[in-house]
């Protein structure tokens, strides 16, 4: 999962989302150690302080936990991971619906388009 960070939103918030996605996708499995602040900052091309801010927020949310001598690990609380997954999914769906409504589609038309796609039909342009 790439670090596609843009200047439209705070960088730490985007970092937070990338790490959340990595956790819910299993790239950082429950109970596993995540890379250090410096490693992640270098990978993302950001200041370590920015990365620290994002990781501190993930700790506050309970998705990762700091361990004194071994860095941070992903929570083993599967309900927390499921809740985060569902929250992110709802946000993505809402963004999609908002964009479709700006294109002039109502919810019924959006559902019909999704059903067509599920059935493998070509969308009419």
N, C-alpha and C positions, 0 to 999 in steps of 0.2 A: 504494500500500500504506500503510494508515494506521498510526499509532503508537498502538496499543491497549495501553497499558502498565497493568499492575495492581500492586497492592501485595503480592501473594502471593509474588513472587519478586524477586530483586535487579533493579533497573531496568537496570543496565548489561548484564546477561545478556539481558534482553529486547531491548535496543537492538542488541546483537550479533546476535541472531536476525533482527531486521528487516533489518539491513544484509546479512546473509548471504542472506536471501531475495531481496532486491533484486538482489544479484549473480547468484545462480543463475537468477533469472527474466529476466535481461538488462536490467533497469532501469538498472543500472550495468554497462555492457559491459566486457569485458576490455580493459585498456590505457587506459580512460577515467578522467578525474579525477572523484573524488567531491566532493560539496559540503564546504565547510570545517567544522571543529568547531563554530564559532559558528552557521553556517547550519543544520546538522543539529540542534544543541541547541535553537535557536529553533523549528524545525519540530516537534520532538518535545516541546517544552515542558519541557526538563530543563536542569540546570546544565551548563555547558560542561565542567566537570571530569568529570562522569559520562560524557558523550559521549567525552571524551578517553580515559577508561579503556577503554571498549568498542572504540574504534578502535585503541588500543595492543594490545589482545588480538587483534584481526584482523590486525594487523601481525605479531605473534608467530606466529600460525598461518600466515602467508604469503599470506593472501587479499588483503590490500592492502599497498602499499608506500609509504613516505614518500619524497618527493622534495624535496630542500632548498628549492628556490625555487617549486615549483608545487603543493605540498600532497600529497595522497595519490591514488594511482591503483590501480585494480583489477588484480590479477595477470593476466598473459596466459597463465598456465599452465592450460590447459584441463583437464588431468588433476586438478589441485587443485580446480578448480570442480566437476568431475564427482564427485570424492570427497566434497566438502562436500554436494553435492546428494543423493548416495546416503545419506550419514550422516543428514542431516535427514529424509529419507524414512523410513529405518528407525526413527528416533525417533518419528515420527508414527504409523507403523504399530503400533509397540509400545504407544504410549499408547492407540490405538484398541482393540487386542486386550485390553489390561488393563481398559478400561472395559466392553467387551462381556463379558468374563469376570465382572466384578462384577455384571453384569446376569443372569448365570446361563448364558451361552452358552459352549459349548465351541468349540474351533477348527474342528471339522468344520461346526458350525452357522453359524459366522461366514463360512466360505468359501461355504456354500450361500446365505446371504443376499447376499453380494457377487455371486455368479453370477446370482441372481435380478435384482439391480439392473442388472447388465450386459445381461441379456436384456430389460430394460425392464419386467419384471413389477412389479406393486405389491407392496410388502412387506405381509405379513399382520400385523395387530395383535392 
